[in-house]
């Protein structure tokens, strides 16, 4: 097949970037004064988003004026650097690319959660801005609220100058050993919380198999904390915080990560408290959280500092999500075959595929309620409820300072279900949905209960993936141009081996049925061939075929995905080009919770028609959301281009450039259920035989049947 060229983008910024590099190479940069050491270079840095992998956040602190960080093309955006210890900040230098910030703040923080502005402007000039500032913190952030161009925010260099005091010594003893420990849950009595502080590496604490979970230790008195060692079992935390408290009620984060590694993690921290807690918000496995040891190290040679008091502090960018990862309490919860582990926490995890539900044995009654503890008093301005079909006809949104006395800030007797975005105005530490009339015979159930406003003690959720650039660029492809007989590229594809699902009748082989034809296409051949020892409906599988996917080779979120395919035909054949959420394998999460995007499905008994459909927990199988598309002829008679354009706002499915199905995210959430398509997916190609939908082959079916794939391409 002929080669193709991917779209490209010509930007004025490239010329400006070149000019800046040339100018900087010619200018003599004045060194910082002795008191103003460069603290940021080479330090750990994170950002709200990156335009792509080329423009990573680390580029802004690498000391190389030819590399840069670039964000997504929306407001707000931020980039922050972890200096490793608290420092007195005296100067910040921003070396902007052409995509600069018109309005932005420089902020500092001790915990990367609560931020203090030390510089603010709404008239940013771009170029090199050398800012004299005064502030203290371990973390320094550029928080941009208004871009100066249609592009994002982009920095060649983000330099932070200042000074750090001599660090105090951190003891190696374990202040937690033998102290009282409690936890959110235990897998069984054999895995009690006390096991994590007993000094015995052969015992462990293990939690239930849900998010969030926590374990805390009481040190007996307020103590200066300088280090925490977590010795994980295989069930470790991918995202978690280390928090301290003086009263086991109000917690202050002193360490936070969304990329936990497991094993033994020696964490340098700075904080004080009587209680120390590991608060996990995302498990790395399908199991819970499990620690052989939770060790707490205390400082020596320094005077303990008071525990910071959490005060209602709004985000400079406006209202923010306050409820993510915060503790939830409900009237009842469901945990059975129909809704396993549907605890209150599931409504606050920003995971649209998990939900809270009232108990199926005691909770299908009125009233029913759920509330969230925001950690501190907050100003509440918006509440978003994403209902399961078991929704509230009549309910109130209420606030409280003590979870005892409640004040209504919203009330309705005509609840609509699905997604309800409520504008409210109230104050409180606790926010409750109080349902007084169910809309169905079932109980109350929420996929998401989100509270927005200012103040509280918000936990920053993992950043959402950025939308694809415009125009897009080719980021992955397979053109299948190898010599005849070449198997699928093992660097891009892996075969799925064994019987199919959905009562299919074929046995998928280890690429015995897939190879290139030497003319630019991959051939996926279905044959009438018995596989001894296999099991399909009715006995051994009577057919063989091919199914390949990109899991472990290439996964992605958002973009344009297209393939040029000549489908197989005749009754009983079911060729498909589709995608599945990577958490199907990553976390062992079952279908349809992972999400499925069917770009093309074809039934041999309907030669003129193809289908495009999406599936999620609230709409799947025969209830999936999709559309058919028909032509006057037979799809098996020639090649056609099947594609989906996918971003954070929806999807558009096309066949040969003709739009056949459109998904608008807002409409979907308001009429069908949650959008579960904002995480990595992988690509699947398969040529199935039989199954519930197409039915089995009959006397008219002709074998072998070939599905030809000219190319598969992904643009972002």
C-alpha positions as CSV (number, residue, x, y, z in Angstrom):
1,X,0.0,0.0,0.0
2,X,1.2,3.5,-0.5
3,X,2.7,5.4,2.3
4,X,0.8,8.3,3.9
5,X,1.7,11.5,5.6
6,X,0.2,12.5,8.9
7,X,-1.2,16.0,9.5
8,X,1.3,18.5,10.8
9,X,1.0,21.8,12.6
10,X,2.9,25.0,11.7
11,X,3.2,27.3,14.7
12,X,4.6,30.7,15.1
13,X,5.9,29.4,18.4
14,X,8.5,27.3,16.7
15,X,10.0,30.4,15.2
16,X,9.9,32.2,18.5
17,X,11.4,29.3,20.3
18,X,14.3,29.2,17.8
19,X,14.8,32.9,18.2
20,X,14.8,32.6,22.0
21,X,17.4,29.8,22.0
22,X,19.7,31.8,19.7
23,X,19.3,35.0,21.8
24,X,20.0,33.1,25.0
25,X,23.1,31.5,23.6
26,X,24.5,35.0,22.9
27,X,23.5,36.8,26.1
28,X,25.4,36.6,29.3
29,X,22.9,35.7,32.1
30,X,23.7,37.4,35.4
31,X,24.3,34.8,38.0
32,X,22.1,34.7,41.1
33,X,23.5,36.3,44.2
34,X,24.9,34.0,46.8
35,X,21.8,34.1,48.9
36,X,19.7,33.2,45.9
37,X,20.7,29.6,45.0
38,X,18.9,27.9,42.1
39,X,16.8,25.3,43.9
40,X,14.6,23.9,41.2
41,X,16.9,22.5,38.6
42,X,16.6,18.7,38.3
43,X,14.0,18.5,41.0
44,X,10.8,16.5,40.8
45,X,8.1,18.3,38.8
46,X,4.5,17.7,37.9
47,X,1.9,19.4,35.8
48,X,-1.8,19.6,35.2
49,X,-1.3,18.3,31.7
50,X,1.3,18.0,28.9
51,X,0.6,18.6,25.2
52,X,2.3,15.3,24.5
53,X,5.2,13.3,25.7
54,X,7.7,15.5,24.0
55,X,6.8,18.5,26.1
56,X,7.0,16.9,29.6
57,X,7.0,18.9,32.8
58,X,10.6,17.8,33.6
59,X,11.8,19.9,30.6
60,X,11.1,23.1,32.5
61,X,13.6,22.3,35.2
62,X,16.3,20.6,33.2
63,X,18.5,23.7,32.6
64,X,18.2,23.2,28.8
65,X,16.7,26.3,27.2
66,X,16.0,24.3,24.0
67,X,13.5,22.0,25.7
68,X,10.1,23.0,27.1
69,X,7.0,22.0,29.0
70,X,3.7,22.7,27.2
71,X,0.2,22.2,28.6
72,X,-3.2,21.3,27.1
73,X,-5.1,24.0,25.4
74,X,-7.5,24.9,28.3
75,X,-7.6,27.1,31.4
76,X,-6.5,26.7,34.2
77,X,-3.2,24.8,33.9
78,X,-0.3,24.5,36.3
79,X,3.2,23.3,36.8
80,X,4.8,22.7,40.2
81,X,8.3,21.7,41.5
82,X,9.1,19.8,44.7
83,X,12.2,21.4,46.2
84,X,12.6,18.5,48.5
85,X,12.5,20.6,51.7
86,X,11.0,23.8,52.8
87,X,12.8,26.9,51.5
88,X,12.6,30.7,51.6
89,X,11.7,31.7,48.1
90,X,13.1,35.1,46.9
91,X,13.0,34.9,43.1
92,X,11.2,33.1,40.3
93,X,12.3,33.3,36.6
94,X,9.8,32.2,33.9
95,X,11.2,31.7,30.4
96,X,8.1,31.5,28.3
97,X,7.6,30.1,24.9
98,X,5.2,32.0,22.6
99,X,2.3,30.3,24.4
100,X,2.6,32.3,27.6
101,X,0.3,33.1,30.6
102,X,-1.7,36.4,30.4
103,X,-3.0,35.8,34.0
104,X,-1.2,33.6,36.5
105,X,0.0,33.3,40.1
106,X,3.2,32.0,41.7
107,X,2.1,29.9,44.7
108,X,3.9,28.0,47.5
109,X,2.8,25.1,49.6
110,X,4.1,22.9,52.4
111,X,2.1,19.9,51.3
112,X,1.1,20.3,47.6
113,X,-2.5,20.6,48.7
114,X,-3.0,24.0,50.3
115,X,-1.4,26.9,48.3
116,X,-0.5,30.5,49.2
117,X,-0.1,33.1,46.4
118,X,3.2,35.1,46.5
119,X,2.8,36.7,43.1
120,X,-0.2,37.5,40.9
121,X,-0.7,39.2,37.6
122,X,-3.4,39.6,34.9
123,X,-1.1,41.3,32.5
124,X,1.6,38.7,31.9
125,X,4.1,39.8,29.1
126,X,5.6,36.5,28.1
127,X,9.3,36.4,27.2
128,X,11.5,36.1,30.3
129,X,9.9,37.3,33.5
130,X,12.2,37.7,36.5
131,X,10.0,38.0,39.5
132,X,11.1,39.2,43.0
133,X,8.9,37.3,45.5
134,X,8.8,36.5,49.2
135,X,7.5,33.2,50.5
136,X,8.2,29.9,52.1
137,X,7.3,26.4,51.0
138,X,8.6,23.0,49.8
139,X,6.5,23.2,46.6
140,X,6.3,26.1,44.2
141,X,3.7,26.4,41.5
142,X,2.9,28.5,38.4
143,X,-0.9,28.5,38.3
144,X,-2.2,29.9,35.0
145,X,-5.7,31.1,34.8
146,X,-5.7,32.8,31.4
147,X,-3.7,31.9,28.3
148,X,-2.4,34.6,26.0
149,X,-2.9,32.5,22.9
150,X,-5.2,29.8,21.6
151,X,-2.6,27.2,22.7
152,X,-1.7,26.2,26.2
153,X,1.0,27.4,28.7
154,X,4.6,26.6,27.7
155,X,7.8,27.3,29.6
156,X,11.4,26.7,28.4
157,X,12.5,27.1,32.0
158,X,10.8,27.5,35.4
159,X,13.6,28.6,37.9
160,X,13.1,29.0,41.6
161,X,15.8,30.8,43.7
162,X,16.1,31.0,47.5
163,X,17.7,29.4,50.5
164,X,17.1,26.4,52.7
165,X,18.1,26.0,56.4
166,X,20.2,23.2,57.6
167,X,18.0,20.1,57.9
168,X,17.4,18.6,61.3
169,X,18.4,15.1,62.0
170,X,15.8,12.4,61.4
171,X,15.9,9.4,63.8
172,X,16.0,5.8,62.6
173,X,13.8,4.5,65.4
174,X,10.2,3.5,64.8
175,X,7.8,5.7,66.9
176,X,4.8,3.7,65.7
177,X,6.0,0.2,66.9
178,X,3.6,-1.2,69.5
179,X,1.3,1.8,69.4
180,X,-2.5,1.5,69.0
181,X,-3.5,1.2,65.3
182,X,-6.9,1.3,63.7
183,X,-8.0,0.9,60.1
184,X,-10.9,1.5,57.8
185,X,-11.3,-2.3,57.3
186,X,-9.5,-5.6,57.5
187,X,-9.6,-8.5,55.1
188,X,-10.1,-10.9,58.1
189,X,-9.1,-11.1,61.7
190,X,-5.8,-12.6,60.6
191,X,-4.8,-9.3,59.0
192,X,-5.5,-6.8,61.9
193,X,-4.2,-3.2,61.8
194,X,-2.0,-4.0,64.8
195,X,0.1,-6.3,62.6
196,X,1.5,-3.3,60.7
197,X,3.1,-1.8,63.9
198,X,4.3,-5.0,65.7
199,X,7.8,-4.9,64.3
200,X,7.3,-8.4,62.9
201,X,8.0,-8.5,59.1
202,X,6.1,-11.8,58.9
203,X,2.7,-10.3,59.8
204,X,0.6,-7.8,58.0
205,X,-2.5,-5.6,57.8
206,X,-4.8,-6.1,54.8
207,X,-7.8,-4.0,54.0
208,X,-11.1,-4.8,52.1
209,X,-11.0,-4.7,48.3
210,X,-12.3,-1.2,47.8
211,X,-11.1,2.4,47.6
212,X,-10.5,4.5,49.7
213,X,-8.9,2.6,52.7
214,X,-6.7,3.8,55.5
215,X,-4.6,2.7,58.5
216,X,-3.6,5.1,61.3
217,X,-1.4,4.9,64.4
218,X,-1.7,6.9,67.6
219,X,1.8,8.0,68.7
220,X,0.5,9.1,72.1
221,X,1.4,12.8,71.9
222,X,2.1,15.4,69.3
223,X,5.4,14.6,67.6
224,X,7.6,16.0,64.9
225,X,7.5,13.6,61.9
226,X,10.4,13.5,59.5
227,X,10.1,10.1,57.8
228,X,7.7,7.3,57.1
229,X,8.6,3.8,55.9
230,X,5.9,1.7,54.2
231,X,6.7,-2.0,53.7
232,X,4.1,-3.2,51.2
233,X,2.8,-6.6,50.5
234,X,2.0,-7.2,46.8
235,X,-1.3,-5.4,47.3
236,X,0.1,-1.9,47.4
237,X,-1.2,1.6,47.0
238,X,-0.9,3.3,43.6
239,X,-2.3,6.6,44.9
240,X,-2.1,7.5,48.6
241,X,-1.3,10.2,51.1
242,X,0.5,10.3,54.4
243,X,-1.5,12.5,56.7
244,X,-1.1,13.8,60.3
245,X,-3.6,14.9,62.9
246,X,-3.8,16.1,66.5
247,X,-7.3,14.7,67.1
248,X,-7.8,11.9,64.5
249,X,-10.6,14.0,63.0
250,X,-8.9,16.8,61.0
251,X,-6.1,15.6,58.8
252,X,-3.2,17.4,57.0
253,X,-1.4,15.8,54.1
254,X,2.4,15.7,54.4
255,X,3.1,13.4,51.4
256,X,1.0,12.6,48.3
257,X,1.6,10.4,45.3
258,X,-0.4,8.9,42.4
259,X,2.5,6.7,41.2
260,X,3.2,4.5,44.2
261,X,5.8,1.7,43.5
262,X,5.1,-0.8,46.2
263,X,7.9,-2.7,47.9
264,X,9.6,-0.7,50.6
265,X,9.0,3.1,50.3
266,X,11.2,5.3,52.5
267,X,9.4,8.7,52.5
268,X,11.0,12.0,53.6
269,X,8.2,14.1,55.1
270,X,7.8,17.2,57.3
271,X,4.9,17.6,59.7
272,X,3.7,17.1,63.2
273,X,0.8,15.3,64.9
274,X,-0.2,12.7,67.4
275,X,-1.8,10.5,64.7
276,X,-0.2,9.4,61.4
277,X,-2.3,7.9,58.7
278,X,-1.8,6.2,55.3
279,X,-4.8,7.1,53.3
280,X,-5.1,5.1,50.0
281,X,-7.3,6.3,47.2
282,X,-6.3,3.9,44.4
283,X,-5.2,0.3,44.7
284,X,-2.5,-1.1,42.4
285,X,-4.2,-4.5,42.2
286,X,-7.7,-6.0,42.3
287,X,-7.1,-6.7,46.0
288,X,-7.0,-4.2,48.9
289,X,-4.1,-2.4,50.6
290,X,-1.6,-4.5,52.6
291,X,1.3,-3.4,54.8
292,X,3.8,-5.6,56.6
293,X,5.0,-2.5,58.5
294,X,4.1,1.1,58.9
295,X,7.1,2.8,60.5
296,X,7.1,6.5,61.6
297,X,10.4,8.3,62.2
298,X,10.7,11.4,64.4
299,X,13.1,14.3,64.3
300,X,15.9,15.0,66.7
301,X,17.8,18.2,67.5
302,X,14.9,20.4,66.5
303,X,11.9,21.9,68.2
304,X,8.6,20.4,67.1
305,X,6.4,22.9,65.1
306,X,2.7,23.1,65.7
307,X,0.4,21.1,63.4
308,X,-0.9,23.4,60.6
309,X,-4.5,24.3,61.1
310,X,-6.7,23.6,58.0
311,X,-8.5,26.8,57.1
312,X,-11.1,27.3,54.3
313,X,-8.9,28.4,51.5
314,X,-10.3,28.7,48.0
315,X,-8.4,27.7,44.9
316,X,-7.2,30.9,43.0
317,X,-8.7,29.4,39.8
318,X,-12.2,29.4,41.4
319,X,-14.3,26.6,42.8
320,X,-12.7,23.2,42.9
321,X,-13.7,19.7,43.6
322,X,-13.8,19.3,47.4
323,X,-15.3,15.8,47.9
324,X,-12.7,13.7,46.0
325,X,-11.3,11.0,48.3
326,X,-12.9,12.4,51.4
327,X,-14.6,10.0,53.9
328,X,-18.2,9.2,53.2
329,X,-21.0,7.9,55.5
330,X,-24.4,6.5,54.4
331,X,-27.6,5.2,55.9
332,X,-26.8,1.7,54.5
333,X,-24.6,0.2,51.8
334,X,-25.0,-2.7,49.4
335,X,-22.6,-5.6,49.2
336,X,-24.0,-8.6,47.3
337,X,-23.8,-10.3,43.9
338,X,-25.6,-7.4,42.3
339,X,-23.5,-4.6,43.8
340,X,-20.4,-5.9,45.5
341,X,-18.7,-3.4,47.8
342,X,-21.0,-0.5,46.9
343,X,-19.9,1.6,49.8
344,X,-20.3,5.3,50.4
345,X,-16.6,5.9,49.4
346,X,-17.5,4.9,45.8
347,X,-19.5,8.0,45.4
348,X,-16.5,10.2,46.1
349,X,-13.8,8.4,44.1
350,X,-14.3,10.2,40.8
351,X,-14.6,6.8,39.2
352,X,-17.8,6.8,37.1
353,X,-17.8,3.0,37.0
354,X,-18.2,2.5,40.7
355,X,-21.2,3.4,42.8
356,X,-22.8,3.6,46.2
357,X,-26.1,1.9,46.8
358,X,-28.3,1.4,49.8
359,X,-28.6,-2.1,51.2
360,X,-30.8,-4.6,49.2
361,X,-32.0,-6.1,52.5
362,X,-32.6,-3.0,54.7
363,X,-32.1,0.0,52.5
364,X,-34.9,-0.1,49.9
365,X,-36.9,2.2,52.2
366,X,-37.3,5.9,52.7
367,X,-35.5,7.9,53.9
368,X,-32.0,7.1,52.6
369,X,-28.9,9.3,52.8
370,X,-25.2,9.7,52.1
371,X,-22.8,12.5,53.3
372,X,-19.2,13.5,52.8
373,X,-16.8,15.0,55.3
374,X,-14.9,17.8,53.5
375,X,-12.4,17.9,56.3
376,X,-13.0,21.6,57.1
377,X,-15.7,24.2,56.7
378,X,-16.3,25.1,53.1
379,X,-18.4,27.4,50.9
380,X,-20.5,25.1,48.8
381,X,-21.5,26.4,45.3
382,X,-22.3,23.3,43.2
383,X,-23.3,19.7,43.7
384,X,-23.3,17.1,40.9
385,X,-25.2,13.9,41.3
386,X,-24.8,11.1,38.7
387,X,-27.6,8.7,39.5
388,X,-27.9,5.0,38.9
389,X,-31.5,4.1,37.7
390,X,-32.3,3.8,41.5
391,X,-32.6,7.6,41.9
392,X,-34.5,10.0,44.2
393,X,-37.7,11.5,43.3
394,X,-37.7,13.8,46.3
395,X,-34.5,14.8,48.1
396,X,-32.6,17.6,49.8
397,X,-28.9,18.7,49.7
398,X,-28.0,19.6,53.3
399,X,-24.9,21.1,55.0
400,X,-23.7,20.8,58.6
401,X,-20.8,21.8,60.8
402,X,-21.1,18.7,63.0
403,X,-22.9,16.0,61.1
404,X,-25.7,16.3,63.6
405,X,-27.7,19.4,62.8
406,X,-28.4,19.9,59.1
407,X,-29.4,22.9,57.0
408,X,-31.2,22.4,53.6
409,X,-29.6,24.3,50.7
410,X,-31.5,22.6,47.9
411,X,-34.8,20.7,47.8
412,X,-36.9,19.0,45.1
413,X,-39.9,16.7,44.8
414,X,-39.3,16.2,41.0
415,X,-35.9,14.6,40.8
416,X,-35.0,13.5,37.2
417,X,-32.3,11.0,37.8
418,X,-29.3,10.6,35.5
419,X,-27.0,13.6,35.9
420,X,-28.2,16.5,38.0
421,X,-25.9,19.6,38.3
422,X,-27.3,21.8,41.1
423,X,-26.3,25.4,41.8
424,X,-26.4,25.9,45.5
425,X,-25.1,28.3,48.2
426,X,-24.3,27.1,51.7
427,X,-21.6,26.6,54.3
428,X,-20.5,23.5,56.2
429,X,-18.0,20.8,56.7
430,X,-20.4,18.0,55.9
431,X,-22.7,17.8,52.8
432,X,-25.5,15.3,52.6
433,X,-28.0,14.0,50.0
434,X,-31.1,13.2,52.0
435,X,-33.6,11.2,50.0
436,X,-37.2,11.1,51.1
437,X,-38.9,9.5,48.1
438,X,-37.4,6.8,45.9
439,X,-38.3,6.9,42.2
440,X,-38.3,3.1,41.9
441,X,-39.0,0.0,44.1
442,X,-35.2,-0.2,44.7
443,X,-33.2,2.0,47.0
444,X,-30.9,5.0,46.3
445,X,-27.7,4.7,44.3
446,X,-25.2,7.2,43.0
447,X,-22.3,6.7,40.6
448,X,-20.9,10.1,41.7
449,X,-21.6,12.7,44.4
450,X,-19.4,15.7,43.7
451,X,-19.2,18.8,45.8
452,X,-17.6,22.0,44.4
453,X,-16.7,25.2,46.2
454,X,-13.9,26.8,48.2
455,X,-12.3,25.9,51.5
456,X,-12.6,22.5,53.0
457,X,-9.5,20.2,52.9
458,X,-9.5,19.0,49.3
459,X,-7.4,16.1,48.1
460,X,-6.1,16.9,44.6
461,X,-7.3,14.1,42.3
462,X,-5.1,12.6,39.5
463,X,-5.2,15.0,36.5
464,X,-7.6,14.1,33.7
465,X,-6.0,13.3,30.3
466,X,-5.6,16.2,27.9
467,X,-7.7,16.3,24.7
468,X,-5.8,15.6,21.4
469,X,-4.0,18.4,19.7
470,X,-5.6,20.1,16.7
471,X,-4.7,19.3,14.1
472,X,-3.8,15.8,15.2
473,X,-0.5,14.0,14.6
474,X,0.0,10.3,13.8
475,X,1.3,8.6,17.0
476,X,1.0,4.9,16.3
477,X,0.2,2.8,13.2
478,X,0.7,-0.6,11.6
479,X,0.7,-0.6,7.8
480,X,1.1,-4.4,7.4
481,X,3.6,-4.0,4.6
482,X,5.7,-7.1,5.4
483,X,6.5,-10.0,3.1
484,X,3.7,-12.6,2.6
485,X,3.4,-14.9,5.6
486,X,4.7,-12.4,8.2
487,X,3.0,-12.8,11.6
488,X,1.6,-9.7,13.4
489,X,4.4,-7.5,14.8
490,X,5.0,-8.7,18.3
491,X,6.1,-5.2,19.3
492,X,2.6,-4.0,18.5
493,X,0.2,-6.9,18.9
494,X,-0.4,-9.9,21.1
495,X,-2.6,-12.8,20.2
496,X,-5.5,-13.9,22.3
497,X,-5.5,-17.6,22.5
498,X,-8.5,-19.9,23.3
499,X,-12.2,-20.1,22.9
500,X,-14.1,-16.8,22.4
501,X,-16.9,-15.4,24.6
502,X,-20.6,-14.7,23.9
503,X,-21.1,-18.3,22.8
504,X,-18.8,-18.0,19.9
505,X,-17.8,-21.2,18.1
506,X,-14.2,-20.6,17.1
507,X,-10.8,-21.3,18.9
508,X,-8.4,-18.3,18.6
509,X,-5.0,-19.6,17.7
510,X,-1.5,-18.3,18.4
511,X,-1.4,-16.3,15.1
512,X,-1.7,-19.5,13.1
513,X,-4.6,-17.7,11.4
514,X,-3.0,-14.3,11.0
515,X,-0.3,-13.2,8.6
516,X,0.4,-10.6,5.9
517,X,-0.5,-11.3,2.3
518,X,2.5,-9.4,0.8
519,X,0.2,-6.9,-0.8
520,X,0.0,-4.5,2.2
521,X,-2.7,-6.2,4.3
522,X,-3.0,-8.4,7.3
523,X,-5.2,-11.5,6.7
524,X,-7.2,-12.8,9.6
525,X,-8.7,-16.1,8.4
526,X,-11.6,-18.1,9.9
527,X,-11.4,-21.8,9.0
528,X,-13.5,-24.9,9.5
529,X,-11.0,-26.7,11.7
530,X,-11.6,-28.7,14.9
531,X,-9.3,-28.0,17.9
532,X,-8.9,-31.1,20.0
533,X,-9.4,-30.7,23.7
534,X,-11.1,-27.3,23.4
535,X,-14.5,-26.4,24.6
536,X,-17.1,-24.4,22.7
537,X,-20.9,-24.5,22.9
538,X,-21.9,-28.1,21.8
539,X,-18.4,-29.6,22.3
540,X,-14.9,-29.1,20.9
541,X,-14.5,-25.9,18.9
542,X,-15.2,-26.6,15.2
543,X,-13.6,-23.5,13.8
544,X,-10.3,-21.6,14.2
545,X,-9.7,-17.9,13.7
546,X,-7.6,-14.9,14.9
547,X,-8.0,-12.2,17.6
548,X,-5.2,-9.8,18.4
549,X,-4.9,-6.7,20.6
550,X,-2.4,-4.0,21.6
551,X,-2.6,-4.4,25.4
552,X,0.8,-4.1,27.0
553,X,2.1,-2.7,23.7
554,X,0.1,0.4,23.1
555,X,-2.7,2.0,25.2
556,X,-4.0,5.5,24.9
557,X,-6.7,8.0,25.9
558,X,-8.4,10.1,23.2
559,X,-7.6,10.6,19.6
560,X,-8.7,9.5,16.1
561,X,-8.5,5.8,15.6
562,X,-9.1,4.4,12.1
563,X,-8.6,1.2,10.1
564,X,-9.1,0.3,6.4
565,X,-10.7,-3.1,6.4
566,X,-12.4,-5.6,4.1
567,X,-14.7,-7.6,6.3
568,X,-15.4,-11.3,6.1
569,X,-18.9,-12.3,5.0
570,X,-21.5,-15.0,4.9
571,X,-23.9,-16.2,7.7
572,X,-22.3,-16.8,11.1
573,X,-19.3,-14.5,10.7
574,X,-18.7,-11.6,13.1
575,X,-15.6,-9.4,12.2
576,X,-15.0,-6.5,14.5
577,X,-12.6,-3.5,15.1
578,X,-13.0,-2.2,18.7
579,X,-11.4,-1.0,21.9
580,X,-11.6,-2.1,25.6
581,X,-10.5,-0.3,28.7
582,X,-7.0,-1.2,29.8
583,X,-8.2,-1.7,33.4
584,X,-9.7,-5.0,32.2
585,X,-6.2,-6.4,32.5
586,X,-4.5,-3.7,34.7
587,X,-6.9,-4.1,37.6
588,X,-9.0,-7.2,36.7
589,X,-12.1,-5.0,36.5
590,X,-14.9,-6.8,34.7
591,X,-16.8,-5.8,31.6
592,X,-18.8,-3.5,31.1
593,X,-17.2,-1.4,33.9
594,X,-14.1,-0.9,31.9
595,X,-16.0,0.6,28.9
596,X,-16.1,-0.7,25.4
597,X,-15.9,1.3,22.1
598,X,-17.1,-0.7,19.1
599,X,-15.8,1.2,16.0
600,X,-17.1,-1.5,13.6
601,X,-19.0,-4.7,14.0
602,X,-20.4,-6.6,11.0
603,X,-22.8,-9.6,10.9
604,X,-22.4,-11.9,7.9
605,X,-26.2,-12.4,7.8
606,X,-26.6,-8.6,7.2
607,X,-24.1,-8.0,4.4
608,X,-25.1,-4.4,3.8
609,X,-24.8,-3.2,7.4
610,X,-22.2,-2.3,10.1
611,X,-22.7,-1.2,13.7
612,X,-20.9,1.3,15.9
613,X,-21.7,1.1,19.7
614,X,-20.4,2.1,23.1
615,X,-20.9,0.1,26.3
616,X,-20.7,1.1,30.0
617,X,-22.1,-0.1,33.3
618,X,-25.4,1.8,32.7
619,X,-25.8,0.9,29.0
620,X,-24.4,-2.3,27.7
621,X,-25.2,-5.4,25.6
622,X,-28.5,-5.0,23.8
623,X,-28.9,-1.7,25.7
624,X,-25.6,-0.3,24.4
625,X,-25.7,3.2,22.8
626,X,-25.0,2.9,19.0
627,X,-26.3,3.1,15.5
628,X,-26.2,0.9,12.3
629,X,-25.1,2.1,8.9
630,X,-26.1,0.5,5.6
631,X,-25.0,0.7,2.0
632,X,-26.6,-0.6,-1.1
633,X,-24.0,-3.3,-1.6
634,X,-22.1,-5.9,0.5
635,X,-19.4,-4.6,2.9
636,X,-17.4,-7.8,2.2
637,X,-16.9,-6.8,-1.4
638,X,-14.3,-4.1,-0.8
639,X,-12.3,-2.1,1.6
640,X,-13.9,0.6,3.8
641,X,-12.4,3.1,6.3
642,X,-13.9,2.8,9.8
643,X,-13.0,5.5,12.4
644,X,-13.8,7.2,15.7
645,X,-12.8,10.7,16.8
646,X,-12.8,10.6,20.6
647,X,-12.1,13.3,23.1
648,X,-13.3,14.4,26.6
649,X,-16.6,15.8,25.2
650,X,-17.7,12.8,23.1
651,X,-17.2,10.6,20.0
652,X,-17.9,10.7,16.3
653,X,-18.0,7.4,14.4
654,X,-17.6,7.4,10.6
655,X,-17.5,5.0,7.7
656,X,-15.7,6.2,4.6
657,X,-16.0,9.8,6.0
658,X,-19.7,9.6,6.6
659,X,-20.8,10.3,10.2
660,X,-22.9,7.3,11.4
661,X,-23.1,7.9,15.1
662,X,-22.4,10.8,17.5
663,X,-22.0,10.7,21.2
664,X,-22.3,13.9,23.1
665,X,-20.9,13.4,26.6
666,X,-23.3,15.9,28.3
667,X,-26.3,14.4,26.6
668,X,-25.2,10.8,27.4
669,X,-24.8,11.6,31.1
670,X,-28.2,13.3,31.2
671,X,-30.1,10.5,29.4
672,X,-28.3,7.2,29.7
673,X,-25.6,7.2,32.5
674,X,-22.0,7.9,33.3
675,X,-19.2,8.5,30.7
676,X,-16.5,5.9,31.5
677,X,-14.2,6.7,28.6
678,X,-11.5,9.0,30.1
679,X,-8.9,6.4,30.8
680,X,-6.5,4.3,28.6
681,X,-7.9,1.8,26.1
682,X,-6.3,-0.8,23.8
683,X,-7.3,-1.9,20.3
684,X,-8.7,-5.3,19.3
685,X,-9.2,-6.9,15.9
686,X,-11.0,-10.2,15.6
687,X,-12.8,-12.4,13.1
688,X,-15.3,-14.4,15.1
689,X,-17.5,-17.3,14.1
690,X,-21.0,-17.7,15.6
691,X,-22.1,-16.1,18.9
692,X,-25.3,-14.8,20.4
693,X,-25.7,-11.9,18.0
694,X,-24.8,-13.3,14.6
695,X,-26.0,-16.9,15.2
696,X,-24.1,-20.0,14.0
697,X,-23.0,-20.8,10.5
698,X,-25.4,-22.8,8.4
699,X,-25.3,-24.8,5.1
700,X,-24.9,-21.5,3.1
701,X,-21.8,-20.5,5.0
702,X,-18.5,-20.6,3.0
703,X,-15.1,-21.3,4.6
704,X,-12.4,-20.1,4.8
705,X,-13.4,-16.5,5.4
706,X,-10.9,-13.7,5.4
707,X,-10.9,-10.3,7.1
708,X,-8.3,-8.1,5.5
709,X,-6.8,-5.1,7.4
710,X,-4.9,-2.6,5.2
711,X,-3.8,-0.4,8.1
712,X,-4.6,0.7,11.7
713,X,-3.7,4.3,12.7
714,X,-4.0,6.4,15.8
715,X,-3.8,10.2,15.7
716,X,-3.5,12.5,18.7
